[in-house]
Amino acid sequence: MGKYFGTDGFRGEANIDLTVEHAYKVGRFLGHHYGKDKKAKVVIGKDTRRSSYMFEYALVSGLTASGADVYLLHVTSTPSVSYVVRSESYDCGIMISASHNPYYDNGIKIINGNGYKLEAEVEALIENYIDGKGEDIPYATREGIGKTTDYMIGRNRYIGYLISLATRSFKEVKVALDCANGSASTIAKGVFDALGAKTYVIHNEPNGTNINEGCGSTHMENLQKYVLENGLDVGFAYDGDADRCLAVDDKGNIIDGDLILYVCGLYMKNRGELNNNTVVTTIMSNFGLYKAFEEKGIAYEKTAVGDKYVYENMMTNGHSIGGEQSGHIIFSKHATTGDGILTSLKIMEVILETKMKLSELVKDVYIYPQLLVNVKVKDKKAAREDSKVMEAVEAVTKALSEEGRILVRESGTEPVIRVMVEAKSNDVCKKHVEFVIETLKQQGHVKD
């Protein structure tokens, strides 16, 4: 974690934490960094936030001033930027989005020429330049100044790519799409319509300030109600930049990232497509998912929280599917990042090829009740490493045995210790979480 860049780019409230000056300097650095031996080519996409246009112009100014040529995808998804970068040989791509955050936040995600998130060492160089510690970057002059090109065709090619991945027609299938008033608004309906689905779309009218507002993958209640009221077969909800997908089954139940990993992982195993017979998860995946994998003879690995770490593990070990409970699902054969619309297409494939409803596909998974409490502490490292706290965690681990788990970890950005317990009942979760929190209090770690 750097000063400005976290696990998912440079993010914060627009013109407070992330300003137009920051964006301009990011552009200046990238244009110079990738243009030392040639004219750099950079592609930019954005979500529907009001401030996305402001940051787009600032980035373009910085990039072209350093001599880079810039290609604008306009409102599109993060995975579409990654696709265009790697399929059309751009030096890098930039996505302007704060994902599932409220509209007044924004962010700059940088994607390298291979379609992956930018290397930490390059992010560190950008941070130095922003703080005036890096090398002086000359302005381009005359014919060296960069140009800007409208490149909506790149987004259209990505849409064509998604359509090409479907194995069957979606004809007569009734599908709801919650586009979160975000990036999916320009892509999702067109894909499902082209594949023949009876498409029902909600939250598809962005106005600059309604992205993620009571909708999308962080507010599933509206989609649940909509699927049930309209008697639909399945529903899919995306986040602001459409790199996440959660689903609603035919009975109105939420199908989170863990259940999506189960459905798709088991399907891939049965078809001989699950590389190394392994699914990559994060430490936040539900205990019930691991029990279900074990029953089906599927191996799994756990990474730190963040799709960046999931993908690193997949690439290092050659695994074919991984993801997070939040709906970041990566299919390494088709993408280098989480892709919400791709994920919904892969779920549709399972439904159509198996001729089973989504509710039937998840019936063998028991998701354990989970309680997560964030505890504000004076010093999170001291709290986490306190011997009495560690003894309390060990005691809970022994008490739960094979019927649950406890996870105590430090927040990456706040003075907070996260205490999470999964067990067979809410009462058991509550008892063990309260025991650890009381230990933290007794040891003097909790803020008043």
Secondary structure by P-SEA (a helix, b strand, c coil): cccccccccccccccccccaaaaaaaaaaaaaaaccccbbbbbbbbccccaaaaaaaaaaaaaaaabbbbbbcccccaaaaaaaaaaccccbbbbbccccccccbbbbbbbccccccccaaaaaaaaaaaaccccbbbbbccccbbbbbbcaaaaaaaaaaaaaacccccccbbbbbbcccccccccaaaaaaaaccccccccccccccccccccccccaaaaaaaaaaacccbbbbbcccccbbbbcccccccccaaaaaaaaaaaaaaaccccccbbbbcccccaaaaaaaaaaccccccccccaaaaaaaaaacccccccccccccccccccccccaaaaaaaaaaaaaaaccccccccccccccbbbbbbbbcccaaaaaacaaaaaaaaaaaaaaccccbbbbbbbccccbbbbbbbcccaaaaaaaaaaaaaaaaaaccccc
